[in-house]
Amino acid sequence: MERWLCLSVTVPHEAVEAVSNFLMERGSLGVIEDERDPAVPQPPTTTVQAFFAADSPGLALRSALHRYLDQLAQLFPQLDLSHPVQLRTLNSQSWQDRWREHFPPLEVGSRFVVLPPWETAPAQTRRECLVINPSMAFGTGHHATTRSCLEAIEALCLAHGAPVRALDLGTGSGILSIALARLGCPDIWALDTDPVALDEARKNLAANRITSGVRLSAQPLESLSLTFPLIVANLFAQTLIELATPLTRATTPGGHLILSGIQTEQAADVEATFPAPVWREQSRLVADEWVSLVRQRV
């Protein structure tokens, strides 16, 4: 029976993204984040579990993660990063069961249900089904930022109709492009600089039987000459700030920009980068400790 290595560690909420990225960069085949341990008092903690092939150097990976946690602790002494790193071996059935239990069907807003490939759509559902393979660390709809983007897309399409063209910047799994296609957008540009993300998005488009209307590309935002009535940018706060000028240029006057991937304490800096009178505030979505901003280009 095939076997896998599992590294797990409990960290403060603020360190989850950094630790998950570190593990993916070390070759993890997938990362599961168990958000909040009810037995641990505030601040909330998350148990991060990373899965590796059985022939991976488990002890070396555990040591590398310990060193990385020590480095984070020096940079952020206010965080408790002292929890031990656990290393264990799982058989293939344990891996599959552990993985799948974290990705049940998820209803988002009033229009969408996100499904992994092994699930079927709920009987008689009127929701648009978004089939997403959660095998990589890209958007599955379970993260607050992805959910907020889906809700914002739904609200804008309900209020203004589907845009004639849309840009999904940092497409990841392609979930937001798939949602836009389901709501009737005929021309979607899905950009990502990560070739692994583009490959994952391509597979998810195929799983959703979307064969046209979505263009996957690694080209940079700055190279686009088109403008878009709707842009969704689910990135990081600092990246959004750095891209403020090309994002402004790429948004059609009167069009909308969804800015996501922003932690609560970063929101003011992002808002200041997209100010009036160039931008008009439309809405602000808050989920967990994440903020998504919807702006209209004046």
Secondary structure, DSSP 8 states (H G I E B T S, - for coil): --EEEEEEEEEEGGGHHHHHHHHHHTT-SEEEEEE--TTS-SS-EEEEEEEEETTS-HHHHHHHHHHHHHHHHHH-TTS------EEEEEEHHHHHHHHHTT---EEETTTEEEE-TTS---TT--SEEEE--TTSSS--S-SHHHHHHHHHHHHHHHHH---SSEEEET-TTSHHHHHHHHTT-S-EEEE-S-HHHHHHHHHHHHHTT--SSEEEE---GGG----EEEEEEES-HHHHHHTHHHHHHHEEEEEEEEEEEEEGGGHHHHHHHS-TTTEEEEEEEEETTEEEEEEEE-
